[in-house]
Amino acid sequence: MESALLEVRGIESINQKVKSLRDALSPHPMYRKLKDVSDLRLFMEQHVFAVWDFMSLLKALQQELTCTQVPWMPNHHPELARFINEIVHGEESDVDESGTPKSHFDMYLESMEEVGANTAQIKSFLAHLGEGISVKEALTKVQAPQNVCDFVNYTFDVIESGEAHKIASAFTFGREDLIPDMFEAIIRDGQEQGSLGSANKLLYYLHRHIEIDGDEHGPLSLKMIATLCGNDQNKWEEAEETACAALKQRIALWDGLAAAL
């Protein structure tokens, strides 16, 4: 009973701490600056890095909460393993608007190409990673904007901590719990401004994420945090700090985009 009470209080405390940050994101001025297709292109050329690094955050959780090694060993948290594997399945092998299996990252690249956004920078970044260059160095080599570098480097700082509760907090509060509201704002303001008129693939991608992330994933994400933090007050405090930092990074990413638009 005491452990369950601590978990409830821990989640409530994090939600209270991040409320003002989430409130700052909902009406962010960046959304209103997506006035035409040239604005949309610039947005996508930077946002694609966040689409990509989400997968690394997810894969880090998969390594922590499922068995990805041989010999296989039984999992202590099968419900969380199922949750993470379901998200990996959807992100790596969803179906596009024509029913073709495709990762969400590849869908996003195709949506960039549809509106004429430049994919050279993100493709060059991935090529550098394939050569064994570090994420930080690859970002520098392709001259990614500072707001993008800060965002991605923070994600990898969390991943490289190797601490599952921090990774789960960044994933839950900085991504999974946040994405539906952000994408609804992009659709709303983009359609009002007219910038999404020819972006059919992007609209499919955005609606697909809202559909998938807005159902049972939210409660399961919170259960994941509660399970990983348990009755360890220090872990709850670190999860809270990570949640706040992840949201601040998102605000800074949007601030940089708003300034560039």
N, C-alpha and C positions, 0 to 999 in steps of 0.2 A: 504493500500500500504506500509506504514511504517513497519507494523508488518511482512508482507511477505518479505520485504527486509532484516529485521533483521534475519528471519529464514534462508534465503539463505546465508547470511553472517555467521551465526552461524554454519551451516553445513560445509561451505567452511573452516572456521577457524579450526574446529575439524579435518577435512580431512588433512589439512596442518600440524597440530600438530602431527598427528599419522603416517604421511607418512614415516618418518625415522624409526619408530618402526616396521611398516609393512614391510619395505624394509629389515630390519634385520631378520625378520621371514622367508621371502621367501627362502633365500639360507642357512637357519640355518644348521650348521654341523651335527645336530642330524639325519637329514634325511639320510645322506650318511653313517651313522653308522649302519643302518638297513641292515646288510650284510647277516645274515642268520636267521633261524627260532628261535634260542635262543635269538638273539637280539630283534626279533619281540615279543617274549613272554615277555621279560622285559619291552619293550615299552608299551604293552597292559596292563600289571599288574599295571602300574602307570597311564596310560592315562584313564583307566576305571573310575577313580575318577572324571576326568573332564567330561566324558560322563554322569556320574550320577549327578554331581552338576549343569550341564546345565539344567536338568529338574526342579530343585528347583528355578533357576533363571527364567525359563519360567513360572512356577506356580506362582511365586511372581508377575509377570506381569499380569497373568490371574486374580489374585485377585485384582490388581489395576485397570485394564482396562475393566473388565467384572463384572457382578454381580454373585457371587458364594454363596450368602447368601439367606436365606428365612426370610421375604418375599422378593420376587424379585422386583427390581426397574429398571426403564428404563435406558439405557446407553446413556451417552452424546456424545460418540464417537463410533458409530456403525461400522465405517470402521476399526478402530483399534481393536475393539472387535472381528470382523470377522477375521482379520489378526491373532490375538493371538490364537483364537479358532482353526483356521486352522492348525497352527503350533502344538498346543497341540494334535489335532486329529492325525496329522502325526507322532508325536513323541511317543505318548502313544499307538496308534493303527494302525500303518502302516502294510504292509504285507511283509513277508519275501520272500526269493527266491522261495519258494514253494506255495506262495499265502496264507499262514496262518497269521491271524492277530496277531501282536506282537509289543511290544514297541521296540524302537531302543536300549534301554538299554539291554533288554533281547536278542536282536539280537547280541549285542556286547559280552555279556557273552557267547553265543553259539559259536561265532567266536573265543573267547579265548579258549574254550574247544576244538575246532577243531584243533588248532595248539599246544595244550598241555600247554597253559599258566595256571598259578595257579590262581584260582578264590577264594581261601579260604579267603584272606585278605579282599577283597571287600564284600564278603558275611558276614564275621564276623563283619565288620563295619556296615552293614545294620542291622544285628541282634542287635547290641548295640543300634542303633537308635530306633529300635522297642521296646527296653526296657525303652526308655525315656531318654537315655543319650544324652548329647549335642553333636553336630557335632565335636567341638574342642576336647572334651574328648574322643569321639569314635575314632578319628584319632590317638590320643595318645595311646589308649588301643591297637590298632592293629599295632602300630609301623610303621605307614605310613612314607615314606621318607619325609624329611623336605621340599623339593620342592613341593611335593603333599600337605602337610599340609598348607604351605603358600598359595598355589593356592586356595584351597577349603575354607580356613578361610577368604581369601579376598572376595571371592564370597559371603560368608554369612555375612560379614561386610556390603557389599552393600545392600544385601537383608534386613538385620535388620535395616538399616537406614530408611526403610519405605518410601523412597522418589522415586516416580515413574520415574522421569527423570534420576536419577542416575542408577536405575535398568535397564532402557531402554538403557542407554548409554553402560553399561557393556555388555548387551545382544547384542546390535547392532554392536558395534565396537570391542568388545572382543570375540564375538562368530559368530553371524549370517553373518556378512560381511566378516569374516576371514576364516571360515571353508572351503569353496570350494577351496581356494588357498592352504591351509594347506594340505587338503586331496589329492589334485592333486599332491602335492610334495611327499607325502608318497607313493602314487601309482607309480609315476615316478621313484623315487629313489629305492623303494622297489623292483620293477620289474627289474630294471637294475642290482641291487645287487643280486637278486634271492631269497630274503627273503619271498616273497609273493607267491611262487610257489604253496603251498598247502592251502593257506588261502582264499578259495573261499567265505566263509561266510563274512570274513572281507572285501574282495573286493566288495561284494554286498552292504555291509553297507556303505562303503566309496563312491561308485558310487551313491548310493541312496541319500546320503546327498548332494553331488555335484549337482545332478539333482534337488532336492527340494529347496536347499538354493540358487542356482545360478540363479533362474528365477526372479519372481516378488517380492520376499521377501526383497531384498536389498532396492529398492525404498520405499517400505512400512515401512521398519525399520526406514529409514531416516525421513519419514513423521511422524512416531510416536515420534521421538525425537523433531521434529519441533513443533508438537502439544503440547507436554508436557512442552516444554520450553517457547513457545510463545514469548512474548515480555519482558520476565524477564531476564535481562542480567546476574544476579547472577546464575540463573539456567543454562544458557548457559555455564558459566565458570565452574560450578560444573560438568556438563555433559562432558566438555572437559577434566577436571582433571580425571574423572572416566574412560574415554576412554583410556587415556594415561596409567593410573595405571593398567587397565585390560590387556593391551597389554604387559606391563612390566612383569606382573605376568605370562603371557603365555611364554615370552622369558625365564624367570627364570625357569619355569617348563621344557622347552626344554633344557636349560643349564644343569639342574640337570640330566636329562635323558642322555644327551650327555656324561656327566662325568661318568655315571654309565655303559654305554655301552662299 
